[in-house]
Every structure is written in structure tokens, then in C-alpha cells.
Amino acid sequence: MTDVMNLHAVAKSRGWAVFALADGRSDNIPYEDLDSAHRSQKWDRDNFLYLQIPPGGIQDPAEMQGCIDYARALHKAGYRLPDPRDLHAPDRHFPVHEPPVMRGDWRRQIRELAKGSR
């Protein structure tokens, strides 16, 4: 994934890249906007990760691994990454992107996260 993003950066491509959640593969096409990237995968936001191409590329491969791991964890939990264009999307904050308020919820979340990492 890092190589694909760096290739796009070297080619001075702007826009979005698409990666499969299953194996991290890309079609190696930079899409001009997010809608074009969605259309290329038939609007499948559940099985693909859409990332904006950074102008300077990716310096640390762990950053890309973290992105796909996070997207896979959300998918496994029944969620998806929120649409970055929609600031009022119902999936933007709740329940994934806000930390728990009550101590009992913190304990439960820590327990669940620890259980899932084994």
C-alpha cells in the first residue's frame, strides 16, 4: 500500500486511491475525486478502503498498515469509515468515533479491545 501511495506521489497524482480490505491490493489508478473512486468499485464502501493521496507520499509503512487495520476492525465490528465529505453523517461520531463517558464503559471497551487482540 505504501508503494502504491508513493508511486502516485512521485507521479504528482492528486485525488484518491482504492485498496481492498481483504488483501490491501489496489487497482493502481489515482481517482480525481472520491465519487470517481466509489464509482470504480460500484459504491462498495464495505470491502474497499478509499484514501486521499498525500502530496509527499508515505514515509512510514506502519501508517498504511494502521489505516487498513483500523478499517478492517471497523468492518469486523459492523461499521465503516465515515465519509470525509459529510460532516453531519450519522456514522461520523457515534458509536465508533467518540470515547466512552462512563468508567464502566471504559472498562468494557478495554476488555473488548484486549480480547480481540489475541
C-alpha distance (Angstrom), angle and dihedral (degrees) to the residues before:
residue distance angle dihedral
M1 . . .
T2 3.79 . .
D3 3.80 90.6 .
V4 3.81 91.4 52.3
M5 3.80 92.8 49.9
N6 3.81 91.9 46.1
L7 3.81 90.9 48.3
H8 3.81 89.3 54.3
A9 3.82 90.7 47.3
V10 3.82 92.8 49.9
A11 3.81 89.5 49.6
K12 3.83 88.1 51.8
S13 3.80 90.1 -120.2
R14 3.77 117.3 164.6
G15 3.76 127.5 -161.9
W16 3.78 133.2 42.5
A17 3.79 138.7 -24.3
V18 3.80 125.3 -155.0
F19 3.81 125.3 -140.8
A20 3.80 129.6 -176.6
L21 3.80 112.9 -121.1
A22 3.80 90.7 -144.7
D23 3.80 97.8 63.0
G24 3.82 108.4 -6.3
R25 3.79 93.6 -112.7
S26 3.78 120.9 151.1
D27 3.78 133.9 -156.2
N28 3.86 86.1 -131.6
I29 3.80 92.2 -128.6
P30 3.80 119.8 128.6
Y31 3.80 109.0 -140.7
E32 3.79 118.9 -147.6
D33 3.79 94.4 -136.0
L34 3.79 139.5 4.6
D35 3.81 93.6 -101.9
S36 3.81 90.3 57.3
A37 3.80 89.9 50.5
H38 3.82 90.9 49.6
R39 3.81 91.7 48.2
S40 3.81 90.9 51.1
Q41 3.81 89.3 61.3
K42 3.83 95.0 38.4
W43 3.83 92.1 -104.9
D44 3.81 91.9 -62.1
R45 3.81 103.8 157.6
D46 3.80 91.9 160.7
N47 3.79 99.7 65.7
F48 3.79 102.0 29.0
L49 3.78 135.4 62.1
Y50 3.81 117.4 -142.2
L51 3.80 115.2 -157.5
Q52 3.77 130.6 179.1
I53 3.79 113.0 -119.8
P54 3.81 109.5 -116.4
P55 3.84 114.0 -137.3
G56 3.81 93.1 -130.7
G57 3.77 96.4 43.8
I58 3.81 125.8 -129.0
Q59 3.79 118.6 -53.4
D60 3.81 99.2 -174.1
P61 3.84 121.4 45.8
A62 3.82 88.4 -155.4
E63 3.80 87.9 68.8
M64 3.80 91.3 62.1
Q65 3.79 91.7 43.0
G66 3.80 88.6 52.6
C67 3.80 90.9 51.9
I68 3.78 94.6 52.6
D69 3.81 93.5 40.7
Y70 3.81 89.7 53.0
A71 3.81 92.3 47.7
R72 3.81 90.6 48.3
A73 3.82 91.7 49.1
L74 3.80 90.6 51.0
H75 3.80 90.7 47.7
K76 3.79 91.5 49.3
A77 3.81 89.6 51.3
G78 3.81 90.5 50.6
Y79 3.81 98.4 -102.1
R80 3.77 136.9 102.6
L81 3.77 135.9 -148.9
P82 3.80 109.4 -82.8
D83 3.77 119.6 -108.7
P84 3.82 104.8 -97.2
R85 3.82 91.4 -145.1
D86 3.79 96.4 57.0
L87 3.79 109.5 72.4
H88 3.81 91.5 178.4
A89 3.80 99.0 46.0
P90 3.80 113.4 139.1
D91 3.82 90.4 -128.4
R92 3.81 94.0 50.2
H93 3.81 97.8 90.2
F94 3.78 113.6 0.1
P95 2.97 129.1 102.1
V96 3.78 103.0 -16.9
H97 3.78 105.7 38.7
E98 3.80 102.1 45.9
P99 3.78 121.5 74.1
P100 3.79 118.4 -124.0
V101 3.80 117.8 -90.3
M102 3.81 103.2 -154.3
R103 3.82 123.1 66.0
G104 3.78 91.1 -126.9
D105 3.80 89.5 55.8
W106 3.81 90.5 50.5
R107 3.80 90.2 52.1
R108 3.79 91.8 47.6
Q109 3.81 91.9 48.7
I110 3.80 92.8 48.7
R111 3.80 90.4 48.0
E112 3.81 91.5 50.2
L113 3.80 93.7 46.3
A114 3.81 91.7 48.4
K115 3.79 91.0 48.6
G116 3.83 92.3 50.9
S117 3.80 94.6 51.8
R118 3.79 95.5 63.2
